């Protein structure tokens, strides 16, 4: 749906499946089945005859939607998202630790680091390092218990803000393991401090999706 831009096409009101199929170059019946399935979980509303409109949830599939604003306005959904990110971090962090020498850094900053699960796991095995956890205020508000659970809270500076505007200074390794799908246009972040990434080695393969390098 996101690739087809259906939510954008419904920005101004409901449209028929036939119309949507013609605009997107898809086949009517398969598109109708997908739209009905998404309507059943609250992404779209179906109107007779075979017309669809956006729901409040569906609005956030639009390319101009502010997903982070949605999370601020719906804290319960934000908690679910944060829990999902902690699960992903726990599943992946040991692979990162096994292929990258975090011990050579003094200060490790996790930008968009959620409630700190990823950073906490790294600092737990690098006792000489300190950390900076940076994310939006309503997100890092839940970091205390996560950092305390791994006994690293006294080594982590928790900072709040938007990485689209600036990131904390003072680290010699910057990580960004979170999703950037909702980022604004590149022009919106040109004022940020210079960003740099490193390709992370995984089983002798390189990936630029998870780990960033020292600047």
LUMFIVO-194799 format. One record per residue (C-alpha): residue number from 0; residue in three letters; y, x, z. Coordinates in nm, 4 decimals. Layout:
N
+------+------+----------+----------+----------+
! resi ! resn !       c2 !       c1 !       c3 !
+------+------+----------+----------+----------+
!  NUM !  Ala !        Y !        X !        Z !
...
+------+------+----------+----------+----------+
This chain:
215
+------+------+----------+----------+----------+
! resi ! resn !       c2 !       c1 !       c3 !
+------+------+----------+----------+----------+
!    0 !  Unk !   0.0000 !   0.0000 !   0.0000 !
!    1 !  Unk !   0.2423 !   0.2791 !   0.0845 !
!    2 !  Unk !   0.1721 !   0.4560 !  -0.2445 !
!    3 !  Unk !   0.2257 !   0.1360 !  -0.4399 !
!    4 !  Unk !   0.5507 !   0.0676 !  -0.2573 !
!    5 !  Unk !   0.4574 !  -0.2924 !  -0.1771 !
!    6 !  Unk !   0.6753 !  -0.3033 !   0.1339 !
!    7 !  Unk !   0.9772 !  -0.1893 !  -0.0657 !
!    8 !  Unk !   0.9098 !  -0.4583 !  -0.3252 !
!    9 !  Unk !   0.9091 !  -0.7205 !  -0.0486 !
!   10 !  Unk !   1.2333 !  -0.5957 !   0.1056 !
!   11 !  Unk !   1.4354 !  -0.8932 !  -0.0205 !
!   12 !  Unk !   1.1812 !  -1.1668 !   0.0435 !
!   13 !  Unk !   0.8398 !  -1.3002 !  -0.0513 !
!   14 !  Unk !   0.6877 !  -1.2425 !  -0.3945 !
!   15 !  Unk !   0.3737 !  -1.3590 !  -0.5710 !
!   16 !  Unk !   0.0660 !  -1.1419 !  -0.6049 !
!   17 !  Unk !   0.0928 !  -1.1755 !  -0.9814 !
!   18 !  Unk !   0.4466 !  -1.0385 !  -0.9709 !
!   19 !  Unk !   0.3516 !  -0.7512 !  -0.7412 !
!   20 !  Unk !   0.0542 !  -0.6599 !  -0.9587 !
!   21 !  Unk !   0.2694 !  -0.6541 !  -1.2713 !
!   22 !  Unk !   0.5309 !  -0.4289 !  -1.1122 !
!   23 !  Unk !   0.2775 !  -0.1872 !  -0.9617 !
!   24 !  Unk !   0.0417 !  -0.1787 !  -1.2588 !
!   25 !  Unk !  -0.2530 !  -0.3052 !  -1.0557 !
!   26 !  Unk !  -0.5064 !  -0.5835 !  -1.1024 !
!   27 !  Unk !  -0.4240 !  -0.9174 !  -0.9442 !
!   28 !  Unk !  -0.7482 !  -1.0042 !  -0.7651 !
!   29 !  Unk !  -0.8177 !  -0.6663 !  -0.5954 !
!   30 !  Unk !  -0.4525 !  -0.6496 !  -0.4882 !
!   31 !  Unk !  -0.4744 !  -1.0030 !  -0.3494 !
!   32 !  Unk !  -0.7805 !  -0.9148 !  -0.1409 !
!   33 !  Unk !  -0.6089 !  -0.6109 !   0.0084 !
!   34 !  Unk !  -0.2917 !  -0.8056 !   0.0857 !
!   35 !  Unk !  -0.4928 !  -1.0818 !   0.2533 !
!   36 !  Unk !  -0.6782 !  -0.8262 !   0.4642 !
!   37 !  Unk !  -0.3508 !  -0.6718 !   0.5764 !
!   38 !  Unk !  -0.2080 !  -1.0168 !   0.6432 !
!   39 !  Unk !  -0.4996 !  -1.0818 !   0.8790 !
!   40 !  Unk !  -0.3861 !  -0.7934 !   1.1018 !
!   41 !  Unk !  -0.0190 !  -0.8815 !   1.0908 !
!   42 !  Unk !   0.1209 !  -0.6445 !   0.8286 !
!   43 !  Unk !   0.2128 !  -0.9205 !   0.5808 !
!   44 !  Unk !   0.2548 !  -1.2977 !   0.5936 !
!   45 !  Unk !   0.0801 !  -1.5041 !   0.3269 !
!   46 !  Unk !   0.2523 !  -1.8095 !   0.1850 !
!   47 !  Unk !   0.1159 !  -2.0628 !  -0.0600 !
!   48 !  Unk !   0.0618 !  -2.0239 !  -0.3430 !
!   49 !  Unk !  -0.0532 !  -1.6593 !  -0.3070 !
!   50 !  Unk !   0.2834 !  -1.5221 !  -0.2062 !
!   51 !  Unk !   0.3444 !  -1.2538 !   0.0560 !
!   52 !  Unk !   0.6309 !  -1.1355 !   0.2712 !
!   53 !  Unk !   0.6800 !  -0.8604 !   0.5279 !
!   54 !  Unk !   0.6234 !  -0.9061 !   0.8993 !
!   55 !  Unk !   0.8188 !  -0.7005 !   1.1566 !
!   56 !  Unk !   0.5294 !  -0.4525 !   1.1539 !
!   57 !  Unk !   0.5229 !  -0.4435 !   0.7751 !
!   58 !  Unk !   0.8936 !  -0.3595 !   0.7690 !
!   59 !  Unk !   0.8026 !  -0.0127 !   0.8910 !
!   60 !  Unk !   0.6023 !   0.0562 !   0.5762 !
!   61 !  Unk !   0.9276 !   0.0632 !   0.3812 !
!   62 !  Unk !   1.0396 !   0.4063 !   0.2677 !
!   63 !  Unk !   1.3742 !   0.3605 !   0.4407 !
!   64 !  Unk !   1.2197 !   0.2525 !   0.7731 !
!   65 !  Unk !   1.2840 !   0.4450 !   1.0945 !
!   66 !  Unk !   0.9420 !   0.4723 !   1.2560 !
!   67 !  Unk !   1.0830 !   0.6536 !   1.5581 !
!   68 !  Unk !   1.3256 !   0.3694 !   1.6215 !
!   69 !  Unk !   1.0292 !   0.1331 !   1.6180 !
!   70 !  Unk !   0.8552 !   0.3444 !   1.8815 !
!   71 !  Unk !   1.1641 !   0.3357 !   2.1010 !
!   72 !  Unk !   1.1874 !  -0.0410 !   2.0665 !
!   73 !  Unk !   0.8130 !  -0.0927 !   2.1270 !
!   74 !  Unk !   0.7123 !   0.1402 !   2.4122 !
!   75 !  Unk !   0.3583 !   0.0026 !   2.4366 !
!   76 !  Unk !   0.2906 !   0.0945 !   2.0741 !
!   77 !  Unk !   0.4446 !   0.4341 !   2.1476 !
!   78 !  Unk !   0.1980 !   0.4851 !   2.4314 !
!   79 !  Unk !  -0.0921 !   0.4098 !   2.1975 !
!   80 !  Unk !   0.0463 !   0.6572 !   1.9443 !
!   81 !  Unk !   0.0878 !   0.9268 !   2.2125 !
!   82 !  Unk !  -0.2679 !   0.8737 !   2.3334 !
!   83 !  Unk !  -0.3957 !   0.9089 !   1.9777 !
!   84 !  Unk !  -0.2041 !   1.2343 !   1.9354 !
!   85 !  Unk !  -0.3497 !   1.3709 !   2.2605 !
!   86 !  Unk !  -0.6976 !   1.2933 !   2.1307 !
!   87 !  Unk !  -0.6280 !   1.4713 !   1.8035 !
!   88 !  Unk !  -0.4848 !   1.7727 !   1.9873 !
!   89 !  Unk !  -0.7868 !   1.7980 !   2.2143 !
!   90 !  Unk !  -1.0213 !   1.7881 !   1.9174 !
!   91 !  Unk !  -0.8347 !   2.0591 !   1.7279 !
!   92 !  Unk !  -0.6776 !   2.2967 !   1.9770 !
!   93 !  Unk !  -0.9897 !   2.5008 !   2.0488 !
!   94 !  Unk !  -1.0194 !   2.5810 !   1.6774 !
!   95 !  Unk !  -0.6592 !   2.7044 !   1.6793 !
!   96 !  Unk !  -0.7149 !   2.9181 !   1.9859 !
!   97 !  Unk !  -1.0255 !   3.0747 !   1.8330 !
!   98 !  Unk !  -0.8475 !   3.1870 !   1.5151 !
!   99 !  Unk !  -0.4972 !   3.2762 !   1.6339 !
!  100 !  Unk !  -0.3849 !   3.5244 !   1.8988 !
!  101 !  Unk !  -0.1412 !   3.3194 !   2.1046 !
!  102 !  Unk !  -0.1481 !   3.5899 !   2.3711 !
!  103 !  Unk !   0.0948 !   3.8083 !   2.1779 !
!  104 !  Unk !   0.3800 !   3.5626 !   2.2334 !
!  105 !  Unk !   0.6011 !   3.5328 !   2.5391 !
!  106 !  Unk !   0.7450 !   3.1862 !   2.4782 !
!  107 !  Unk !   0.5690 !   2.9187 !   2.2733 !
!  108 !  Unk !   0.7639 !   2.6109 !   2.1652 !
!  109 !  Unk !   0.5869 !   2.2956 !   2.0495 !
!  110 !  Unk !   0.8310 !   2.0996 !   1.8361 !
!  111 !  Unk !   0.7463 !   1.7318 !   1.8201 !
!  112 !  Unk !   0.4886 !   1.8159 !   2.0847 !
!  113 !  Unk !   0.4440 !   1.4652 !   2.2223 !
!  114 !  Unk !   0.3444 !   1.4588 !   2.5871 !
!  115 !  Unk !   0.2347 !   1.8218 !   2.5826 !
!  116 !  Unk !  -0.1439 !   1.8129 !   2.5444 !
!  117 !  Unk !  -0.1474 !   2.0707 !   2.2661 !
!  118 !  Unk !   0.0914 !   2.3106 !   2.4402 !
!  119 !  Unk !  -0.0839 !   2.2687 !   2.7746 !
!  120 !  Unk !  -0.4210 !   2.3595 !   2.6240 !
!  121 !  Unk !  -0.2765 !   2.6759 !   2.4713 !
!  122 !  Unk !  -0.0927 !   2.7855 !   2.7854 !
!  123 !  Unk !  -0.4069 !   2.7292 !   2.9911 !
!  124 !  Unk !  -0.5716 !   3.0209 !   2.8101 !
!  125 !  Unk !  -0.2546 !   3.2316 !   2.7811 !
!  126 !  Unk !  -0.1440 !   3.2616 !   3.1451 !
!  127 !  Unk !   0.1294 !   3.5158 !   3.0738 !
!  128 !  Unk !   0.3161 !   3.2891 !   2.8306 !
!  129 !  Unk !   0.5741 !   3.0200 !   2.8962 !
!  130 !  Unk !   0.6259 !   2.7063 !   2.6903 !
!  131 !  Unk !   0.8949 !   2.4761 !   2.5595 !
!  132 !  Unk !   0.7948 !   2.1170 !   2.4944 !
!  133 !  Unk !   1.0357 !   1.9346 !   2.2637 !
!  134 !  Unk !   1.0254 !   1.5740 !   2.1506 !
!  135 !  Unk !   1.2271 !   1.2554 !   2.1778 !
!  136 !  Unk !   1.3329 !   1.1483 !   2.5293 !
!  137 !  Unk !   1.1025 !   0.8474 !   2.5546 !
!  138 !  Unk !   0.8085 !   1.0668 !   2.4515 !
!  139 !  Unk !   0.8535 !   1.3671 !   2.6820 !
!  140 !  Unk !   0.9136 !   1.1248 !   2.9680 !
!  141 !  Unk !   0.5341 !   1.0980 !   2.9867 !
!  142 !  Unk !   0.4657 !   1.4720 !   2.9835 !
!  143 !  Unk !   0.4651 !   1.5367 !   3.3573 !
!  144 !  Unk !   0.1127 !   1.4209 !   3.4319 !
!  145 !  Unk !  -0.0302 !   1.5875 !   3.1206 !
!  146 !  Unk !   0.1195 !   1.9259 !   3.2063 !
!  147 !  Unk !   0.0264 !   1.8941 !   3.5731 !
!  148 !  Unk !  -0.3356 !   1.8143 !   3.4875 !
!  149 !  Unk !  -0.3773 !   2.1592 !   3.3318 !
!  150 !  Unk !  -0.1659 !   2.3316 !   3.5988 !
!  151 !  Unk !   0.0964 !   2.4592 !   3.3538 !
!  152 !  Unk !   0.3925 !   2.2385 !   3.4493 !
!  153 !  Unk !   0.5724 !   2.5261 !   3.6229 !
!  154 !  Unk !   0.5627 !   2.7292 !   3.3007 !
!  155 !  Unk !   0.6950 !   2.4625 !   3.0649 !
!  156 !  Unk !   1.0550 !   2.3731 !   2.9924 !
!  157 !  Unk !   1.0676 !   2.0118 !   2.8781 !
!  158 !  Unk !   1.3541 !   1.9428 !   2.6366 !
!  159 !  Unk !   1.4484 !   1.6159 !   2.4698 !
!  160 !  Unk !   1.6065 !   1.5632 !   2.1294 !
!  161 !  Unk !   1.5383 !   1.5226 !   1.7595 !
!  162 !  Unk !   1.4054 !   1.8111 !   1.5506 !
!  163 !  Unk !   1.5909 !   1.6603 !   1.2557 !
!  164 !  Unk !   1.9106 !   1.7723 !   1.4285 !
!  165 !  Unk !   1.8201 !   2.0898 !   1.6176 !
!  166 !  Unk !   1.5400 !   2.2642 !   1.8034 !
!  167 !  Unk !   1.5530 !   2.4688 !   2.1251 !
!  168 !  Unk !   1.6211 !   2.8391 !   2.0962 !
!  169 !  Unk !   1.4473 !   3.1146 !   2.2873 !
!  170 !  Unk !   1.0859 !   3.0965 !   2.1685 !
!  171 !  Unk !   0.9089 !   3.3601 !   1.9644 !
!  172 !  Unk !   0.6476 !   3.1147 !   1.8342 !
!  173 !  Unk !   0.7252 !   2.7662 !   1.7097 !
!  174 !  Unk !   0.4479 !   2.5107 !   1.6613 !
!  175 !  Unk !   0.4594 !   2.1767 !   1.4878 !
!  176 !  Unk !   0.1268 !   1.9973 !   1.4905 !
!  177 !  Unk !   0.2621 !   1.6437 !   1.4714 !
!  178 !  Unk !   0.3016 !   1.4177 !   1.1710 !
!  179 !  Unk !   0.6117 !   1.4571 !   0.9591 !
!  180 !  Unk !   0.5457 !   1.1624 !   0.7305 !
!  181 !  Unk !   0.8421 !   0.9758 !   0.8725 !
!  182 !  Unk !   1.0914 !   1.2552 !   0.8245 !
!  183 !  Unk !   1.4241 !   1.1738 !   0.6590 !
!  184 !  Unk !   1.5410 !   1.3329 !   0.3379 !
!  185 !  Unk !   1.5704 !   1.7145 !   0.3376 !
!  186 !  Unk !   1.9481 !   1.6827 !   0.3354 !
!  187 !  Unk !   1.9335 !   1.5214 !   0.6785 !
!  188 !  Unk !   1.7936 !   1.8344 !   0.8389 !
!  189 !  Unk !   1.9928 !   2.1096 !   0.6726 !
!  190 !  Unk !   2.1912 !   2.1619 !   0.9910 !
!  191 !  Unk !   1.8836 !   2.2502 !   1.1928 !
!  192 !  Unk !   1.8084 !   2.6059 !   1.3012 !
!  193 !  Unk !   1.6014 !   2.7873 !   1.0427 !
!  194 !  Unk !   1.2450 !   2.6689 !   1.0439 !
!  195 !  Unk !   0.9480 !   2.8767 !   0.9600 !
!  196 !  Unk !   0.5803 !   2.8165 !   0.9292 !
!  197 !  Unk !   0.2728 !   3.0223 !   0.9127 !
!  198 !  Unk !  -0.0483 !   2.9363 !   0.7405 !
!  199 !  Unk !  -0.3151 !   2.9112 !   1.0049 !
!  200 !  Unk !  -0.6473 !   3.0770 !   0.9350 !
!  201 !  Unk !  -0.9489 !   2.8576 !   0.9813 !
!  202 !  Unk !  -1.2841 !   3.0043 !   0.9024 !
!  203 !  Unk !  -1.1086 !   3.2432 !   0.6637 !
!  204 !  Unk !  -0.9227 !   2.9598 !   0.4946 !
!  205 !  Unk !  -0.5496 !   2.9142 !   0.5127 !
!  206 !  Unk !  -0.3795 !   2.5902 !   0.6108 !
!  207 !  Unk !  -0.0105 !   2.5131 !   0.6543 !
!  208 !  Unk !  -0.0612 !   2.1774 !   0.8168 !
!  209 !  Unk !  -0.0851 !   2.2583 !   1.1849 !
!  210 !  Unk !   0.0570 !   2.5794 !   1.3103 !
!  211 !  Unk !   0.3863 !   2.7565 !   1.2599 !
!  212 !  Unk !   0.4641 !   3.1187 !   1.3147 !
!  213 !  Unk !   0.7153 !   3.3305 !   1.4973 !
!  214 !  Unk !   1.0672 !   3.3451 !   1.3636 !
+------+------+----------+----------+----------+
